């Protein structure tokens, strides 16, 4: 926290010099004093200068290095860190207390003397108005080329603009700060800091070496990895390295978890100790070679100048808090679920890091800092939309375990079967109300107003849920949640469709679904393993954060044009898409089309529009493919295995949906929509028929080997297909296919029909299972999936990568052709 408050006031040199002074005092004190209480103070000072170095050094490296060697310079710093770690371990192991601390005191004095070589970065000098000195420093460092002069002028202009902005805690809503904080958090949860401290507890000794000796070997491996880092860190793109390193981390963590599982179950694995050491050493090498260096670079490159210090501070504080928490529960998790569970968690977090970096972390290698800032300022709008979907997901995931936990409870909060039925059904009722309300108001008050109202209602609902345990009021809360689902189901696809370029509409919609399913998993886990107060309190805090993020929303150009705000609409459109000639043409066509449609008065004949009919039919068939019903009642359908209960398999199905949604952006805009509709519907038919066959054999008493696992696999496979393709395609089609004049009312109608079908089928699902067997439901789902396949093949047009105005024109042409053909 000290550098966050002072580094912009007193300079990078002052903080780094202070760090060297504190380090020298600490080591000299360590050498001369052996009083335990003084060692408390000495270790506190060690922690303080560790914190200052973690913030000041990446900033200094990022500002004082040319774009081509920023990563290399950061990696070299880490090489020296790991080398010092190895030296400290060796000296402490094989030398006396006085000799080891005396050597380090001498080295710290040498580092203090080297502070005279430091030079303040040009960015800090410009912020202090020392333009001449800053220019001299910049050109001394970079040379005198024209591109260097251009970069200096842009840096100066950018700092002048940011210098007029007063500090505010709204910095937490800046996407660049959020990216750095999330990456820092996930980086910690990939496991390295915890493993490096407790590795001797994890490793098994070999015939030749003890666990402690293997630990020393791991430290050497880290040092070698850090030494390799400068050779690759600036040779390949940052995003490529993030992807490769995270993927390898997932693989090595799963390998470690598998080895630990086999050891716990008494399964003999040849060379178990060496394989375990090798898998952990491989991950530690990946971390020190790539992940740590990338994290080091990203803080210096990505954070805007005005938030560099406070952003770095926030990321490190969050990191330290996570470290403190996970350090407390690591061994408890190992005791309760086995050591393998920690590595499964590390693997999941590594996968989350992979997905997050792939979609959210921009490329920064070799790009001047000022260009990185300009590039990122265009993507702030995504935060609120994804955050709202995340909070909605938590409310969905939280409900089922909570109802199960308090159904028939004898405590201060108890729910009867009637209460549970009302709480579930009122969500659908609220969804219908939310859809109707949004359809009536979204074109009058704007997309931002509806999304802001949704976040406000979510916040009120979660805060009320956290503090009030009156059952009748919970009816009201669930009704509000349903309204939020209805408003989001209409406003978000419209906002995404209008505010995204044609090439990324599908990807952006898929990312919203990733956050929804991620929230669902979090809500389910919190409700299952935490108390009512803690789980609802955490979700209330997250909803407050989502409410704060609405300040980042920008109205789409299409809405601004309907309100005759042409200048603002044009500025927003070109700000989002660039200034190419085809973009200018698209804007002019969009404006002309909206002007024409504004002359058409609203009529209930909108249901005769073919595009509205397509969206409504697809939404209805999509629901009847089964996912919404299965996700609620999956624990009733599944059979427990020897290892897991039906509820545990249900959590696994939710994780599968989340993973499916994470895969979706990789394919949704890579292949044509019609192709994806065909493939996903055909696979849904196959997996539903497989499920129906398994259930039929179980009802008839026919033995099927591994029946429970096959049933889980067929249901999980369908849920993956749904979350990966079908749901994302449905999300995209509403934003792309509906004409501007019918966007709101068309989305409303489709969602109302969807909710009515959900209410009806939710009532008869178990009755069908009782009368005809559970298999009959899956036969119905298979028939509806086949119907969806046929309908999409013959009636749904291709929309991938086509501007919205072109989609409208193509549809109008085909409609006229059909009328002429009929005549």
Secondary structure, DSSP 8 states (H G I E B T S, - for coil): -HHHHHHHHH-HHHHHHHHHHHHHHHHHHHHH---HHHHHHHHHHHHHHHHHHHHHHHHHHHHHS-TTTHHHHHHHHHHHHHHHHHHHHHHHHHS-HHHHHHHHHHHHHHHHHGGGG----HHHHHHTT-HHHHHHHHHHHH-S-HHHHHHHHHHHHHHHHHHTS---GGGGG-HHHHHHHHHHHHHHHTSHHHHHHHHHHH----SS--HHHHHHHHHHHHHHHHHHHHHHTTTS-HHHHHHHHHHHHHHHHHHHHHHHHHHHTT---TTHHHHHHHHHHHHHHHIIIIIHHHHHHHHHHHS-GGGHHHHHHHHHHHHHHHHHHHHHHHHHHHHHH-HHHHHHHHHHHHHHHHHHHHHH----TT--HHHHHHHHGGGTTHHHHHHHHHHHHHHHHHHHHHHHHHBT--SSS-B-HHHHHHHHHHHHHHHHHHHHHHHHHHHHH-HHHHHHHHHHHHHHHHHHHHH---HHHHHHHHHHHHHHHHHHHHHHHHHHHHHS-TTTHHHHHHHHHHHHHHHHHHHHHHHHHS-HHHHHHHHHHHHHHHHHGGGG----HHHHHHTT-HHHHHHHHHHHH-S-HHHHHHHHHHHHHHHHHHTS---GGGGGSHHHHHHHHHHHHHHHTSHHHHHHHHHHH----SS--HHHHHHHHHHHHHHHHHHHHHHTTTS-HHHHHHHHHHHHHHHHHHHHHHHHHHHTT---TTHHHHHHHHHHHHHHHIIIIIHHHHHHHHHHHS-GGGHHHHHHHHHHHHHHHHHHHHHHHHHHHHHH-HHHHHHHHHHHHHHHHHHHHHH----TT--HHHHHHHHHHHHHHHHHHH-
